[in-house]
Amino acid sequence: MTDLTGARWRKSTRSGGNGDDCVEVADNLPGVVGLCDSKDPIGPVLTFHPDGWIAFVTAVRNGIFPR
């Protein structure tokens, strides 16, 4: 299990504007990017290697994955 102690979570710019459809990202830890659902604060967290996260975000921006 990845240690996310010290993670600073921020809401994604693509999250819903009504405040309750929020994906949060923590990219301040070395070697890992965390992704969670703000509606479920004790729920699971997905973790990515930073290179994988960059590839995913780039693909979304380029329209390879639907938003």
Contacts in CASP RR format, 6 or more apart in sequence:
PFRMAT RR
TARGET T0000
AUTHOR 0000-0000-0000
METHOD contacts of the structure
MODEL  1
MTDLTGARWRKSTRSGGNGDDCVEVADNLPGVVGLCDSKDPIGPVLTFHP
DGWIAFVTAVRNGIFPR
2 32 0 8 1.000
2 47 0 8 1.000
4 26 0 8 1.000
4 29 0 8 1.000
4 32 0 8 1.000
4 34 0 8 1.000
4 45 0 8 1.000
4 47 0 8 1.000
6 28 0 8 1.000
6 29 0 8 1.000
7 26 0 8 1.000
7 28 0 8 1.000
7 29 0 8 1.000
7 34 0 8 1.000
8 26 0 8 1.000
8 28 0 8 1.000
9 24 0 8 1.000
9 25 0 8 1.000
9 26 0 8 1.000
9 36 0 8 1.000
9 38 0 8 1.000
10 24 0 8 1.000
10 25 0 8 1.000
10 26 0 8 1.000
11 22 0 8 1.000
11 23 0 8 1.000
11 24 0 8 1.000
11 38 0 8 1.000
12 22 0 8 1.000
12 23 0 8 1.000
12 24 0 8 1.000
12 25 0 8 1.000
14 23 0 8 1.000
14 67 0 8 1.000
15 21 0 8 1.000
15 22 0 8 1.000
15 23 0 8 1.000
15 38 0 8 1.000
16 22 0 8 1.000
20 39 0 8 1.000
21 39 0 8 1.000
22 37 0 8 1.000
22 38 0 8 1.000
22 39 0 8 1.000
23 35 0 8 1.000
23 36 0 8 1.000
23 37 0 8 1.000
23 38 0 8 1.000
24 35 0 8 1.000
24 36 0 8 1.000
24 37 0 8 1.000
24 38 0 8 1.000
25 33 0 8 1.000
25 34 0 8 1.000
25 35 0 8 1.000
26 33 0 8 1.000
26 34 0 8 1.000
26 35 0 8 1.000
26 36 0 8 1.000
27 33 0 8 1.000
27 34 0 8 1.000
27 50 0 8 1.000
27 53 0 8 1.000
31 49 0 8 1.000
31 50 0 8 1.000
32 47 0 8 1.000
32 48 0 8 1.000
32 49 0 8 1.000
32 50 0 8 1.000
33 47 0 8 1.000
33 48 0 8 1.000
33 49 0 8 1.000
33 50 0 8 1.000
33 53 0 8 1.000
34 45 0 8 1.000
34 46 0 8 1.000
34 47 0 8 1.000
34 48 0 8 1.000
35 45 0 8 1.000
35 46 0 8 1.000
35 47 0 8 1.000
35 48 0 8 1.000
36 43 0 8 1.000
36 44 0 8 1.000
36 45 0 8 1.000
36 46 0 8 1.000
37 43 0 8 1.000
48 56 0 8 1.000
56 65 0 8 1.000
59 65 0 8 1.000
60 67 0 8 1.000
END
